[in-house]
Amino acid sequence: FFSSNIQRIMSSIAKCTTCGNYKLKTVTNCPFCEAKARESQRSPQRSPQRSPRGAASKDAPAADAPLRPPQPKPHESPKRTRPDPATPDPAKPLLQRRLSGPPPPAANGARRKSTMQLAPRIGKVGTVSDDELKRKYDLVVIGGGPAGVAGALKAAYMGRRALIIDCPKLAPDRRGIDPSFGGPTGLFSKALRDVGKTLDIKALLAQGLDNDVVWKQVRNMCGRLACNNSESQVDLLWKFKVGYLQGTAQLQKRNKDGDARRRASTIGNDIEVYVDKLGGGKAVITTEKILLCTGSKALQLPGIPFDGKRIFDADSIFHLGHLPSSVVIVGSGIVAIEFARIMRKVGAQVTMVVRGGVMSALERIGLDVTIAERLIIGLEAENVVVLEDTAVTEFTEVPEDITQPVKLTIEKKGEAPRVIETDIYLAATGRSPFVPDSLGLQDCGIAKTKRGHIQVDKHILQTTANGVFAAGDCIEGPALASTGVEQAQRAMANAFGTGAAHVCEDFPVGVWTIPEMAYFGMTKAKAIEKGFDADEGCVGYDSCLRGRVFAPDGMLKLVFDKNTQVILGVHIIGSDACEMVHYGMDLVERKATIFDVIGTLFTAVTFHELFKEAALDGNSKLEFGIQWQEVLKALSSPTPARNLLETGELRERFEAIDTSGDGSLDEEELMVVLKDMGADVHPSIVTNLIALADDDGNGTIEWPEFEKIFKVLASMEELGLMG
């Protein structure tokens, strides 16, 4: 269709031999040449003569006339003027305009007090002038991931002068920005996941598009997402006057025989930062505080011939140069599962090799059993082959030609070894802290743990060296971007403020598979282990309208205590799970009950309606659910229910009112008993009580039913729920 239209258009136009522009073949004279001729025949306008000082010219407007710009005459087109170099071009990206010239002046002519004045001084992103580096900093951050950027900005918010030193992981663009700067470890997988959802790669390949063309489009889209993130991070640093220097850093003890001015300039510690700048040059930086955010690296097990072309780890997979037809993934953690679903989404055949069992591995990372089962079912539904109790024993053949398959020898327990073929191999077997010896920690008295993490006080996050703090993946912890950001901000509050009062013990976990998984708080098994009488309310996504239409395969679960109805945990698999988990986190942290959720109004046609449905499911598992709450609280009396039960007074009151002696009370008799105990109840409450407590349906309350009500009242009083 497109080629035929292009041929038709090209056959109807011709190139003018005079001016070189294209015109229709049916037009004799070139319209461009005629317009140029008419323009040259026009006489040039005379500039008006200057009037004597103080005299108005003939064409000048009256003093009381409103000022307006000169208008072109009817036969003239507006004059085109060359744009002023100092005026920013709105078509340019914001960051590029800031790098290409000074900021625009303030509207009132006053000097512009903006952080954008740094632009002409800094020049290319990732460089800092020598004059700036000679001045003492309040904080130097080593590492440009989420934790490092958050720590530097936190210090800037507190009025401190901060500098980030970071060595680019990916090739900087023409503006000097590393696409991975400020991004989490799994930025590529998240970008690839979104591209896989947006772009129907299988359909493109089915229509005959070349593999390389499709993969180039995928890489471009992933790169664009990464660059958008890095540019926004650089823009934010610039706004708050945080320096950004590209290079490698090393910590060294200050030479006591060195420059006296430099010795005096460092107050908080006696450590200097030596920097090898990217592109050449060295610098020595003095600072009051140091924040180490060096991150982590993919764990490379021995015996695996990693080459970054066919054999990858979780870091080098970013450089994958072609769309793979098949992939073998070794591992069973979050990264392995994410890549298994993502690679399947982009059209590759996926085989997961797991040393143990998948279910036990998922439970170890905190997933709920039912959620884990759903995930495994989803893997099988996507035709992902999962080989449990299996290991790769040999890389039989790894050809450089990507058209030839990689051959692996695998061995399952109790079975003979066999050879399988794959396009690429991905080892997703975990991560280790990136704390190289070249950083110089040992010489500065900064200790490391047995597993290689930087040792810190877990409350103030200071290392064993005074004034040196650490946060993120380089210290022991959950190794999540969210927790790393929180640690960095808390470290800076301790370094420059009065200290961070709250230590975050719990944190939400999001797994960016397709669909997403997320959880916060305890599973049912963990809650029972901790002594709670726990149960759970569980619903599928098809329990709400939006789920039925867009994502019927998801599930949401609320774990709660049956005695207090307090929510203890939330577990979700399905669309937008990583967003919805934060509402669940709020419910857990403020000790909300399933009754609170049932009484909450949610916007219609949203996934959040699932919380109410799950709470209603949990309510159905309570002996005295929400329908009892109004009745039970209305029965509270000055005499505790426990005393009435233990002294036998409750039975005496029951028998005293039961004048018929049939062992039951009707509405009038029940009203007399309750008022006699001091409970001021409305007749409608008595009617509801009989409807709820009458198990045999005869319209009266027998003694066992009456006693059961007051046992529940006694439990509620002990738990403080009768206020």
Legacy VTK file of the C-alpha trace (Angstrom):
# vtk DataFile Version 3.0
C-alpha trace
ASCII
DATASET POLYDATA
POINTS 723 float
0.000 0.000 0.000
2.688 2.483 1.032
5.085 1.679 -1.816
2.351 2.016 -4.473
1.316 5.433 -3.124
4.910 6.637 -3.008
5.451 5.563 -6.636
2.278 7.383 -7.701
3.347 10.600 -5.956
6.903 10.495 -7.333
5.629 9.990 -10.884
3.520 13.182 -10.665
6.287 15.616 -9.604
9.440 16.964 -11.256
12.504 18.898 -10.082
12.852 22.544 -11.224
16.136 23.032 -13.118
16.461 26.648 -11.848
15.811 26.544 -8.097
15.988 22.803 -7.413
12.564 22.596 -5.703
9.946 20.024 -6.679
6.743 21.005 -8.535
3.832 19.219 -10.121
4.453 18.165 -13.736
1.116 19.708 -14.758
2.345 23.203 -13.692
4.328 25.016 -16.410
6.016 27.751 -14.352
7.722 26.978 -11.071
5.812 28.772 -8.250
9.028 29.078 -6.206
10.841 30.872 -9.034
7.878 33.228 -9.573
7.739 34.114 -5.877
11.467 34.871 -5.872
11.085 37.121 -8.929
8.244 39.083 -7.332
10.288 39.587 -4.182
13.276 40.976 -6.114
11.057 43.485 -8.011
9.845 45.097 -4.812
11.599 48.385 -3.862
13.323 48.320 -0.484
11.594 50.275 2.293
13.201 53.482 3.448
14.064 53.773 7.090
12.299 56.745 8.720
14.391 59.864 9.374
15.426 60.484 12.938
13.575 63.331 14.599
15.374 65.980 16.581
15.801 65.242 20.277
12.518 65.869 22.042
10.461 66.124 18.799
8.025 63.485 17.670
8.396 62.050 14.195
5.580 62.219 11.612
4.852 58.512 11.957
5.243 58.352 15.734
2.116 57.472 17.726
0.455 59.986 19.971
1.569 60.140 23.566
-1.701 58.699 24.830
-1.977 56.016 22.111
-1.461 52.411 23.211
1.862 50.928 22.166
1.792 47.976 19.786
4.357 46.342 17.552
4.557 47.565 13.921
2.207 45.648 11.629
3.220 44.529 8.102
1.468 46.109 5.131
-1.194 44.030 3.386
1.029 43.184 0.425
4.020 42.269 2.605
4.759 39.093 4.506
6.166 39.436 8.046
9.934 39.851 8.129
11.855 36.807 9.249
14.581 37.577 11.719
17.490 35.425 12.695
16.815 33.974 16.166
18.804 35.399 19.053
21.392 32.829 20.186
20.682 33.766 23.800
16.994 32.890 23.418
16.352 29.191 24.105
14.817 27.191 21.290
11.587 25.615 22.589
12.076 22.692 20.242
15.230 21.633 22.063
14.967 19.332 25.092
15.109 21.188 28.390
18.421 19.691 29.460
20.054 20.411 26.081
18.985 24.075 26.259
20.549 24.378 29.678
23.800 22.947 28.406
23.909 25.142 25.302
23.639 28.601 26.812
22.938 30.827 29.776
19.489 30.917 31.393
16.928 33.474 30.203
16.786 36.745 32.152
14.110 37.382 34.749
10.905 38.969 33.502
11.373 42.180 35.480
14.957 42.675 34.371
16.345 41.744 37.769
19.141 39.259 38.121
17.736 35.746 37.940
18.315 33.854 41.178
18.123 30.352 39.831
20.247 27.250 40.068
20.271 27.243 36.270
23.077 29.835 36.448
25.354 26.841 36.986
24.862 25.834 33.357
27.501 28.062 31.718
29.994 27.226 34.466
29.579 23.477 34.439
29.475 22.914 30.716
29.239 19.243 29.836
27.295 17.026 32.215
29.563 14.953 34.449
32.300 17.564 34.751
33.062 20.053 37.515
35.551 22.901 37.221
38.840 22.707 39.117
37.952 25.862 41.035
34.774 24.228 42.302
36.605 21.052 43.289
39.152 23.002 45.350
36.409 24.287 47.642
35.469 22.107 50.585
32.293 20.061 50.248
29.903 19.173 53.040
29.232 15.803 51.415
30.817 13.620 48.757
28.701 10.707 47.531
30.452 7.828 45.779
27.968 6.068 43.509
25.212 7.417 41.261
22.401 4.937 41.799
19.039 5.651 43.445
20.572 5.673 46.936
23.433 7.990 45.966
21.176 10.513 44.240
18.686 10.425 47.133
21.458 10.977 49.689
22.928 13.931 47.792
19.520 15.553 47.363
18.696 15.029 51.042
21.893 16.877 51.988
21.060 19.637 49.488
17.594 20.022 51.003
19.339 20.616 54.325
21.441 23.406 52.805
24.649 21.394 52.353
27.086 21.514 49.435
27.171 18.058 47.868
29.017 16.270 45.055
28.293 12.912 43.416
31.166 10.916 41.918
30.084 8.126 39.600
31.742 6.022 36.925
29.398 5.489 33.940
28.248 1.916 33.405
26.991 2.601 29.882
28.400 4.818 27.145
27.421 8.456 27.845
25.422 10.222 25.163
26.571 13.410 23.403
25.579 15.456 26.452
27.668 13.242 28.712
24.797 11.557 30.524
25.105 7.906 31.488
21.720 6.292 30.653
21.933 4.185 33.818
22.630 7.175 36.100
20.163 7.371 38.969
18.418 4.191 37.844
17.885 0.977 39.822
19.801 -2.225 39.153
16.892 -3.735 37.224
16.248 -0.688 35.039
16.851 -2.617 31.802
14.525 -5.461 32.772
11.786 -2.990 33.766
12.191 -1.119 30.475
12.238 -4.357 28.474
9.116 -5.489 30.327
7.220 -2.322 29.412
8.407 -2.503 25.806
7.317 -6.141 25.638
3.842 -5.146 26.840
3.645 -2.166 24.454
5.159 -3.732 21.345
3.658 -6.954 19.995
6.982 -8.446 18.963
5.547 -11.813 17.979
3.139 -10.116 15.564
5.938 -8.035 14.021
8.074 -11.113 13.406
5.074 -12.992 12.036
4.625 -10.256 9.417
8.127 -10.902 8.102
10.089 -8.068 9.737
13.772 -8.810 10.179
14.917 -9.950 13.628
17.620 -7.266 13.811
15.174 -4.498 12.851
12.739 -5.524 15.584
15.465 -5.827 18.221
16.878 -2.427 17.261
13.440 -0.928 17.838
13.226 -2.694 21.208
16.676 -1.444 22.239
15.849 2.100 21.140
12.661 2.104 23.192
14.488 0.719 26.243
17.246 3.295 25.803
14.728 6.094 25.522
13.090 5.058 28.798
16.482 4.887 30.519
17.622 8.258 29.150
14.394 9.917 30.257
15.104 8.750 33.794
18.780 9.782 33.812
18.041 13.215 32.325
15.405 13.906 34.962
17.872 12.901 37.695
20.586 15.199 36.324
18.041 17.985 36.006
17.048 17.538 39.657
20.676 17.604 40.819
21.256 20.750 38.810
18.216 22.398 40.320
19.532 21.896 43.847
23.171 22.759 42.981
24.492 19.231 43.486
27.717 18.614 41.568
28.077 15.547 39.359
31.574 14.334 38.468
32.247 11.293 36.299
35.239 9.247 37.325
36.532 6.667 39.800
37.103 7.530 43.446
39.544 6.332 46.075
39.583 7.146 49.784
42.913 7.972 51.401
44.019 9.117 54.818
45.063 12.749 54.748
48.803 13.321 54.838
49.547 15.049 58.129
52.627 16.679 56.601
50.655 18.040 53.648
48.985 21.346 52.971
47.786 22.999 56.201
44.824 24.682 54.526
43.533 21.367 53.260
44.000 19.734 56.665
41.983 22.470 58.328
39.205 22.282 55.776
38.090 18.779 56.748
36.240 18.779 60.041
34.240 15.543 60.249
36.970 13.080 59.266
40.567 12.837 58.151
39.853 11.157 54.804
40.318 12.727 51.376
38.754 11.600 48.114
41.106 11.107 45.163
39.373 11.084 41.784
40.545 9.883 38.377
38.312 11.922 36.096
36.677 10.344 33.101
38.604 11.528 30.057
41.783 12.329 31.991
42.879 14.431 34.914
42.947 13.953 38.667
41.455 15.793 41.618
41.763 15.722 45.393
38.533 16.613 47.183
38.111 17.502 50.832
34.780 16.979 52.521
33.142 16.882 55.910
31.083 13.718 55.297
31.243 10.828 52.835
28.372 8.583 51.720
29.265 5.268 50.069
26.586 3.980 47.667
28.630 1.719 45.404
25.805 -0.765 44.827
26.102 -4.408 43.866
27.195 -6.592 40.981
25.895 -9.812 39.481
27.322 -12.910 41.114
29.468 -14.856 38.646
29.911 -18.472 39.646
33.211 -20.140 38.677
33.351 -22.351 35.613
30.964 -20.272 33.507
32.558 -18.683 30.391
30.875 -15.270 30.549
31.527 -13.363 27.323
28.747 -10.754 27.123
27.691 -12.117 23.710
26.123 -15.516 24.309
26.769 -16.124 28.016
25.379 -13.381 30.268
24.906 -12.473 33.898
22.179 -10.157 35.207
24.371 -7.089 34.471
25.817 -7.899 31.054
22.390 -8.908 29.690
21.893 -5.146 29.195
24.278 -5.403 26.226
22.355 -8.154 24.455
22.821 -7.359 20.771
20.079 -9.413 19.134
16.593 -10.740 19.758
17.153 -14.278 21.063
15.084 -17.153 19.786
15.659 -19.163 22.964
17.195 -18.624 26.396
18.237 -20.836 29.291
17.947 -19.074 32.664
19.670 -20.531 35.715
18.196 -19.421 39.045
14.892 -19.245 40.893
14.940 -15.806 42.515
13.153 -12.608 41.618
15.545 -11.702 38.778
15.277 -15.159 37.182
11.474 -15.109 37.300
11.280 -11.564 35.936
13.491 -12.378 32.952
11.683 -15.674 32.303
8.338 -13.916 31.834
9.868 -10.940 30.005
11.852 -13.045 27.529
8.787 -15.135 26.864
6.839 -11.939 26.204
9.344 -10.812 23.565
9.002 -14.139 21.779
11.876 -16.300 23.054
11.521 -19.928 24.112
12.485 -20.018 27.810
13.908 -22.841 29.913
14.504 -22.319 33.649
17.096 -24.526 35.341
16.612 -24.694 39.124
18.891 -26.629 41.480
16.109 -27.249 44.018
12.355 -26.763 43.938
10.718 -23.626 42.582
8.047 -23.471 45.293
10.523 -23.627 48.180
12.685 -20.982 46.501
9.710 -18.627 46.128
8.672 -19.118 49.754
12.216 -18.273 50.886
11.982 -14.841 49.270
8.714 -14.175 51.140
5.999 -15.046 48.620
2.671 -16.357 49.865
2.064 -20.017 48.980
-1.063 -19.336 46.922
0.615 -16.461 45.082
3.619 -18.690 44.334
1.322 -21.404 42.989
-0.375 -18.858 40.731
3.026 -17.750 39.452
4.094 -21.297 38.611
0.777 -21.923 36.856
1.364 -18.720 34.872
4.837 -19.894 33.839
3.419 -23.195 32.619
0.601 -21.414 30.774
3.220 -19.337 28.911
5.046 -22.567 27.929
8.076 -21.754 30.092
9.919 -25.030 30.712
10.952 -25.375 34.381
13.572 -28.043 35.144
13.717 -28.621 38.917
16.529 -30.430 40.776
18.696 -29.807 37.717
22.131 -28.252 37.191
24.246 -27.208 34.204
27.373 -29.357 34.424
29.238 -28.328 31.258
29.280 -25.731 28.494
29.782 -28.202 25.674
29.963 -25.685 22.836
29.826 -21.862 22.774
30.266 -20.710 19.144
30.943 -17.044 18.378
28.565 -17.190 15.422
25.178 -16.204 16.861
23.420 -18.263 14.204
24.872 -21.405 15.807
23.327 -22.663 19.083
25.077 -22.842 22.448
25.176 -26.434 23.710
24.853 -27.147 27.441
25.076 -30.392 29.360
22.488 -30.590 32.133
21.949 -33.265 34.749
18.826 -33.915 36.817
18.916 -35.903 40.048
18.457 -39.558 39.293
18.724 -39.122 35.520
21.504 -39.378 32.967
23.135 -36.162 31.649
21.790 -34.740 28.409
22.651 -31.890 26.036
20.275 -29.020 25.311
20.646 -26.151 22.845
19.926 -22.469 23.355
20.543 -19.121 21.712
21.770 -17.410 24.896
22.465 -18.368 28.521
21.587 -16.134 31.502
22.926 -16.747 35.016
20.532 -15.095 37.490
22.023 -16.608 40.633
22.078 -13.568 42.895
24.162 -10.467 43.539
27.123 -9.506 45.698
28.182 -6.092 47.061
30.369 -4.025 44.742
33.110 -2.859 47.116
36.397 -3.050 45.136
39.772 -2.946 46.877
40.644 0.101 44.764
38.147 2.093 46.836
40.701 2.092 49.663
38.405 1.196 52.550
40.927 -0.914 54.434
43.550 1.848 54.581
40.921 4.215 56.005
39.777 1.864 58.751
36.432 0.978 57.167
35.545 -2.626 57.977
33.642 -5.127 55.852
31.500 -8.112 56.826
32.320 -11.735 56.012
30.156 -11.543 52.892
31.925 -8.400 51.673
29.348 -5.771 52.661
30.424 -2.485 54.233
29.912 -2.726 57.982
27.613 -0.034 59.415
25.686 0.780 62.549
22.184 -0.223 61.406
20.546 2.729 63.185
22.720 5.672 62.102
24.317 3.893 59.079
27.824 5.147 59.901
30.773 2.910 59.059
33.665 2.161 61.392
35.298 5.424 60.221
34.044 8.698 61.659
32.008 10.778 59.198
31.765 8.016 56.569
28.291 6.561 55.972
27.002 3.847 53.626
23.623 2.877 52.162
22.052 0.707 49.478
23.169 -2.638 48.104
26.721 -2.258 49.436
25.496 -2.850 53.024
23.603 -5.822 54.415
19.862 -5.668 53.893
17.092 -6.434 51.433
18.998 -4.883 48.475
15.995 -3.051 47.048
16.053 0.376 45.424
13.307 1.607 47.768
15.129 0.550 50.929
18.414 1.952 49.604
16.802 5.368 49.099
15.349 5.281 52.618
18.733 4.299 54.083
20.552 7.108 52.276
18.047 9.711 53.443
18.220 8.399 57.007
22.027 8.461 56.919
22.034 12.120 55.882
19.507 12.990 58.582
21.904 11.445 61.088
24.945 13.113 59.516
23.656 16.689 59.288
20.463 16.836 61.344
19.142 15.827 64.723
18.930 12.208 63.649
16.318 10.021 61.998
13.737 8.998 64.587
12.140 6.152 62.655
13.953 3.045 61.477
12.041 1.303 58.698
11.816 -2.373 59.671
9.194 -3.475 57.135
9.106 -2.669 53.448
6.944 -3.517 50.438
8.324 -5.905 47.837
7.423 -5.699 44.160
8.286 -8.366 41.593
8.091 -7.050 38.029
6.982 -10.192 36.302
4.116 -10.260 33.814
1.748 -9.899 35.623
3.203 -8.083 38.623
3.471 -9.480 42.152
3.738 -7.508 45.385
3.414 -8.097 49.099
3.759 -6.421 52.487
3.531 -7.882 55.977
3.058 -11.464 57.098
1.790 -14.533 55.323
-0.802 -16.671 57.117
1.843 -19.245 58.034
4.156 -16.569 59.461
1.308 -15.002 61.454
0.344 -18.354 62.996
4.012 -18.950 63.806
4.033 -15.632 65.709
0.997 -16.622 67.782
-1.879 -14.981 65.895
-5.171 -16.768 65.269
-4.823 -15.855 61.613
-7.051 -16.347 58.616
-7.237 -14.762 55.168
-9.714 -13.172 52.824
-8.920 -14.047 49.222
-10.553 -12.977 45.948
-9.717 -13.174 42.270
-9.452 -10.110 40.071
-12.704 -11.165 38.436
-14.490 -10.123 41.653
-14.455 -6.503 40.471
-15.680 -5.041 37.193
-12.306 -3.761 36.005
-10.685 -7.099 36.745
-13.351 -9.028 34.863
-12.774 -6.870 31.785
-9.001 -6.318 31.755
-7.187 -8.800 34.036
-9.329 -11.699 35.291
-6.376 -13.929 36.245
-5.062 -11.912 39.224
-5.628 -12.443 42.943
-5.582 -10.342 46.136
-5.279 -11.717 49.657
-5.634 -10.060 53.089
-4.177 -11.856 56.128
-5.889 -10.848 59.397
-6.215 -11.788 63.078
-9.600 -13.424 63.763
-9.725 -12.106 67.326
-9.120 -8.432 66.555
-9.852 -8.432 62.797
-6.614 -6.417 62.362
-4.956 -6.814 58.943
-1.474 -8.363 59.191
-0.437 -8.688 55.550
-1.437 -8.132 51.926
-0.374 -10.261 48.944
-1.221 -9.499 45.306
-0.554 -10.986 41.888
-2.030 -9.252 38.880
-2.164 -5.991 36.993
-0.969 -2.919 38.978
0.000 -5.072 41.983
3.115 -2.982 42.646
0.935 0.140 42.889
-1.896 -1.374 44.931
0.407 -2.838 47.574
0.968 0.619 49.055
-2.664 0.900 50.145
-2.282 -2.520 51.729
0.899 -1.326 53.453
-1.022 1.609 54.923
-3.712 -0.756 56.238
-1.122 -2.931 57.972
0.886 -0.069 59.443
-2.115 1.734 60.949
-3.552 -1.564 62.234
-6.775 -1.219 60.265
-9.375 -3.993 60.499
-11.260 -5.768 57.763
-14.329 -3.932 59.093
-12.595 -0.613 58.331
-12.024 -1.752 54.745
-15.627 -2.922 54.371
-16.786 0.526 55.478
-14.510 2.350 52.998
-15.920 3.829 49.787
-13.752 3.036 46.745
-13.988 4.645 43.316
-16.004 2.492 40.941
-14.328 0.397 38.248
-10.934 0.290 39.988
-8.763 -2.573 41.167
-8.911 -1.152 44.713
-12.458 -2.482 44.996
-10.763 -5.859 45.443
-9.692 -4.837 48.955
-13.347 -4.582 50.029
-14.181 -7.895 48.344
-11.274 -9.605 50.127
-12.352 -8.068 53.446
-15.898 -9.356 52.906
-14.495 -12.812 52.190
-12.536 -12.622 55.439
-15.642 -11.454 57.295
-17.500 -14.570 56.141
-14.945 -16.665 58.042
-15.662 -14.934 61.373
-18.172 -16.435 63.787
-19.264 -12.918 64.732
-18.610 -10.755 61.718
-19.380 -7.160 60.882
-23.126 -7.812 61.056
-22.670 -8.474 64.801
-20.594 -5.410 65.626
-23.407 -2.916 66.179
-25.384 -5.429 68.250
-22.457 -6.514 70.431
-21.306 -2.980 71.185
-24.875 -2.012 72.125
-24.884 -4.808 74.726
-21.998 -3.350 76.725
-23.013 -2.821 80.355
-21.377 -1.544 83.574
-20.973 -5.169 84.706
-18.214 -6.943 82.718
-19.476 -9.962 80.796
-16.652 -12.106 82.188
-17.883 -11.514 85.752
-21.431 -12.448 84.792
-20.199 -15.729 83.294
-17.803 -16.729 86.076
-20.152 -15.969 89.010
-23.150 -17.687 87.471
-25.144 -14.460 87.696
-25.912 -14.576 83.964
-27.685 -17.970 84.299
-29.635 -16.740 87.294
-30.877 -13.695 85.389
-31.855 -15.872 82.412
-33.877 -18.287 84.550
-35.496 -15.468 86.526
-36.929 -13.945 83.350
-37.845 -17.305 81.767
-41.193 -17.449 83.547
-42.535 -20.111 81.203
-39.682 -22.441 82.109
-39.199 -23.613 78.516
-35.509 -22.607 78.531
-35.883 -19.819 75.958
-36.479 -16.064 75.788
-38.641 -14.158 73.347
-38.052 -10.498 72.350
-39.842 -8.991 75.363
-38.100 -11.264 77.870
-34.711 -10.658 76.258
-35.264 -6.883 76.446
-35.998 -7.187 80.196
-32.819 -9.202 80.832
-30.587 -6.752 78.963
-32.056 -3.660 80.621
-31.780 -5.357 84.013
-28.023 -5.697 83.374
-27.726 -1.970 82.580
-27.583 -2.207 78.770
-29.666 0.594 77.239
-30.692 -1.088 73.986
-33.230 -0.124 71.358
-35.928 -2.668 70.428
-34.431 -2.903 66.918
-31.157 -4.150 68.449
-33.049 -6.940 70.246
-34.759 -7.900 66.996
-31.394 -8.034 65.186
-29.863 -10.030 68.049
-32.504 -12.743 67.828
-32.141 -12.867 64.031
-28.375 -13.338 64.331
-28.155 -15.619 67.386
-31.133 -17.876 66.698
-29.254 -20.849 65.272
-32.253 -23.202 65.186
-34.590 -20.598 63.654
-37.451 -20.966 66.158
-37.663 -17.212 66.862
-36.385 -17.415 70.461
-33.015 -17.465 72.234
-32.120 -20.622 74.204
-29.586 -20.643 77.007
-26.629 -21.994 74.900
-27.246 -19.243 72.323
-27.539 -16.621 75.082
-24.325 -17.799 76.775
-22.451 -17.776 73.455
-23.279 -14.093 72.935
-21.801 -13.101 76.286
-18.669 -15.180 75.755
-17.995 -13.097 72.647
-18.691 -9.927 74.645
-16.153 -11.039 77.258
-13.502 -11.600 74.564
-14.164 -8.189 73.015
-13.886 -6.506 76.425
-10.526 -8.166 77.070
-9.242 -6.979 73.690
-10.445 -3.419 74.312
-12.931 -3.498 71.434
-16.013 -2.382 73.355
-15.142 1.333 73.544
LINES 1 724
723 0 1 2 3 4 5 6 7 8 9 10 11 12 13 14 15 16 17 18 19 20 21 22 23 24 25 26 27 28 29 30 31 32 33 34 35 36 37 38 39 40 41 42 43 44 45 46 47 48 49 50 51 52 53 54 55 56 57 58 59 60 61 62 63 64 65 66 67 68 69 70 71 72 73 74 75 76 77 78 79 80 81 82 83 84 85 86 87 88 89 90 91 92 93 94 95 96 97 98 99 100 101 102 103 104 105 106 107 108 109 110 111 112 113 114 115 116 117 118 119 120 121 122 123 124 125 126 127 128 129 130 131 132 133 134 135 136 137 138 139 140 141 142 143 144 145 146 147 148 149 150 151 152 153 154 155 156 157 158 159 160 161 162 163 164 165 166 167 168 169 170 171 172 173 174 175 176 177 178 179 180 181 182 183 184 185 186 187 188 189 190 191 192 193 194 195 196 197 198 199 200 201 202 203 204 205 206 207 208 209 210 211 212 213 214 215 216 217 218 219 220 221 222 223 224 225 226 227 228 229 230 231 232 233 234 235 236 237 238 239 240 241 242 243 244 245 246 247 248 249 250 251 252 253 254 255 256 257 258 259 260 261 262 263 264 265 266 267 268 269 270 271 272 273 274 275 276 277 278 279 280 281 282 283 284 285 286 287 288 289 290 291 292 293 294 295 296 297 298 299 300 301 302 303 304 305 306 307 308 309 310 311 312 313 314 315 316 317 318 319 320 321 322 323 324 325 326 327 328 329 330 331 332 333 334 335 336 337 338 339 340 341 342 343 344 345 346 347 348 349 350 351 352 353 354 355 356 357 358 359 360 361 362 363 364 365 366 367 368 369 370 371 372 373 374 375 376 377 378 379 380 381 382 383 384 385 386 387 388 389 390 391 392 393 394 395 396 397 398 399 400 401 402 403 404 405 406 407 408 409 410 411 412 413 414 415 416 417 418 419 420 421 422 423 424 425 426 427 428 429 430 431 432 433 434 435 436 437 438 439 440 441 442 443 444 445 446 447 448 449 450 451 452 453 454 455 456 457 458 459 460 461 462 463 464 465 466 467 468 469 470 471 472 473 474 475 476 477 478 479 480 481 482 483 484 485 486 487 488 489 490 491 492 493 494 495 496 497 498 499 500 501 502 503 504 505 506 507 508 509 510 511 512 513 514 515 516 517 518 519 520 521 522 523 524 525 526 527 528 529 530 531 532 533 534 535 536 537 538 539 540 541 542 543 544 545 546 547 548 549 550 551 552 553 554 555 556 557 558 559 560 561 562 563 564 565 566 567 568 569 570 571 572 573 574 575 576 577 578 579 580 581 582 583 584 585 586 587 588 589 590 591 592 593 594 595 596 597 598 599 600 601 602 603 604 605 606 607 608 609 610 611 612 613 614 615 616 617 618 619 620 621 622 623 624 625 626 627 628 629 630 631 632 633 634 635 636 637 638 639 640 641 642 643 644 645 646 647 648 649 650 651 652 653 654 655 656 657 658 659 660 661 662 663 664 665 666 667 668 669 670 671 672 673 674 675 676 677 678 679 680 681 682 683 684 685 686 687 688 689 690 691 692 693 694 695 696 697 698 699 700 701 702 703 704 705 706 707 708 709 710 711 712 713 714 715 716 717 718 719 720 721 722
